Amino acid sequence: MKRRVAILISGRGSNMAALIRAAAAQDFPAEIAVVISNRADAQGLDKAQASGVPTLVIESKPFGKERAAFETALQAALDRHGVELILHGHDHIHSTMWFEGPNGNIPAIGVPSASALAHGHYPAAAYNLFRIEKDNAGWRCEQTVRGLGAGFQIQQIRHARLI
C-alpha cells in the first residue's frame, strides 16, 4: 500500500510535476492523492489534471483574516482524500507543520525558494531528502534537510523521522 500525498501549489507546480512523474513508477512508495491550490489560476492545476491527478481549489483570499476557517476547509479536503503526507513548494521559510490525520499527525513540508539567501529571520535555500519505506505493517518517512552553510557549502541542517 502506498502513502497518500497531497501537494499544495499556488503557481506553476514545477516540483509537483516531477513528483507526479516519479509517482507513476510501480516501485515509488507514494501516490499523489490530490493537488490543492489556493489560486484558481495556478498553472500547475492543468498539469495535474492532464496527469489524471485530482485537483481542488481552496482560495485563501475569501477567508480574509479568518485563518482558522481556511485551515478547517483545508483539513476537510485532506480528510476526504485520505492524505498521509503534505508537500508544498516555494515558501519563504523552511518549515515542517503538522495536520491531524485519520491515523495520527500528517507532516506538511515546505521549502524556501532555491535562490533564497539568508537575510533577517529568513534562512538560506534548503532542500529535503526523503526516505520513505515500508516498516513492518506500516511506513517510515525520514526527512534530511540540506542547505547552504558557511562559505556557501552544502551541509545537513536537520534530520528527523516524520512518520
C-alpha positions in Angstrom: 0.0 0.0 0.0 1.4 3.4 -1.0 1.4 6.6 1.1 -1.3 9.1 0.0 0.3 12.5 -0.6 -1.2 15.9 -1.1 0.7 18.6 -2.9 -0.1 22.3 -2.2 0.6 24.7 -5.0 0.0 28.4 -5.8 1.7 28.7 -9.2 3.4 26.6 -11.9 3.9 23.5 -9.8 7.3 22.6 -11.3 8.3 20.4 -8.3 4.8 18.9 -8.4 5.2 17.8 -12.0 8.4 15.9 -11.1 6.7 14.2 -8.2 3.7 13.2 -10.4 6.1 11.6 -12.9 8.1 9.8 -10.1 4.9 8.5 -8.6 3.9 6.8 -11.8 6.6 4.2 -11.2 5.3 1.0 -9.7 8.0 0.9 -7.0 7.5 4.6 -5.9 6.3 4.4 -2.3 3.6 7.1 -2.6 0.7 8.1 -4.7 -0.4 11.7 -5.4 -3.9 11.7 -3.9 -4.7 15.4 -4.7 -3.2 18.7 -5.7 -4.7 21.6 -3.9 -4.2 25.2 -4.9 -5.0 28.5 -3.1 -5.4 30.1 -6.5 -7.8 29.1 -9.3 -5.4 30.4 -12.0 -2.4 28.3 -10.8 -0.8 26.8 -13.9 0.0 23.6 -12.0 -3.6 22.6 -11.8 -3.7 22.0 -15.6 -0.5 19.9 -15.3 -2.0 17.8 -12.5 -5.3 17.3 -14.3 -3.5 16.3 -17.5 -1.7 13.6 -15.5 -5.0 12.3 -14.1 -4.4 13.6 -10.6 -7.5 15.1 -8.8 -7.3 18.8 -8.1 -9.1 21.2 -5.8 -9.0 24.9 -5.3 -9.4 26.4 -1.9 -8.8 30.1 -2.3 -7.5 31.8 0.8 -8.5 35.4 0.0 -12.2 34.9 0.6 -11.3 33.8 4.2 -9.6 37.2 4.8 -8.1 37.2 8.3 -10.1 34.1 9.3 -7.1 31.8 9.0 -8.8 29.2 11.2 -11.7 28.9 8.7 -9.3 28.4 5.8 -7.4 25.8 7.8 -10.7 24.0 8.6 -11.5 23.9 4.8 -8.1 22.6 4.0 -8.3 20.0 6.8 -11.6 18.8 5.5 -10.1 18.3 2.0 -7.2 16.4 3.3 -9.5 14.1 5.3 -11.7 13.5 2.2 -8.7 12.4 0.2 -7.1 10.2 2.9 -3.9 12.2 2.9 -0.9 11.0 4.9 1.8 13.4 3.8 1.6 17.0 2.5 4.2 18.7 0.4 4.3 22.3 -0.6 6.8 24.2 -2.7 8.0 27.7 -2.8 7.9 29.4 0.6 9.9 32.0 2.4 10.9 29.7 5.2 11.8 26.1 5.5 9.1 24.5 7.7 7.5 21.3 8.9 4.0 21.8 10.1 1.5 19.1 11.3 -2.1 18.5 10.5 -4.5 16.0 12.1 -5.0 12.8 10.2 -7.0 9.7 10.4 -4.1 7.6 11.7 -2.1 10.3 13.6 -0.4 13.6 12.6 0.3 14.4 9.0 3.6 16.2 8.3 3.4 19.2 5.9 6.8 20.0 4.4 7.7 23.4 3.0 10.8 24.5 1.2 12.2 28.0 0.7 12.9 29.3 -2.8 16.1 27.7 -4.3 17.5 31.2 -4.9 17.0 32.4 -1.3 20.0 33.7 0.6 19.8 34.1 4.4 18.7 37.5 5.4 17.0 38.8 8.6 14.9 35.9 10.0 14.7 34.1 6.7 17.0 31.1 6.2 19.0 30.4 3.1 17.7 28.0 0.5 17.4 24.4 1.5 16.1 21.1 0.1 14.6 18.0 1.5 15.7 14.4 1.0 13.0 11.9 2.0 13.4 8.2 2.7 10.1 6.5 2.6 10.0 2.8 3.1 7.8 0.0 4.4 8.4 -0.6 8.1 6.8 -3.9 9.2 3.0 -3.3 8.9 3.4 0.5 8.5 5.5 3.1 6.8 8.5 5.1 7.8 9.3 8.6 6.4 12.6 10.3 7.3 13.5 13.8 6.3 17.0 15.2 5.9 17.2 18.9 5.3 20.3 20.1 3.5 21.2 23.7 2.5 23.8 26.4 2.3 26.1 26.7 5.2 29.2 28.8 5.9 31.2 29.5 2.8 28.3 28.5 0.6 28.9 24.8 1.3 26.0 22.4 1.3 25.5 20.8 4.7 23.0 18.8 6.7 20.7 21.2 8.6 18.4 18.7 10.3 17.4 15.0 10.2 14.1 13.7 11.6 11.8 10.8 11.5 8.4 12.2 10.5 6.3 9.0 10.4 
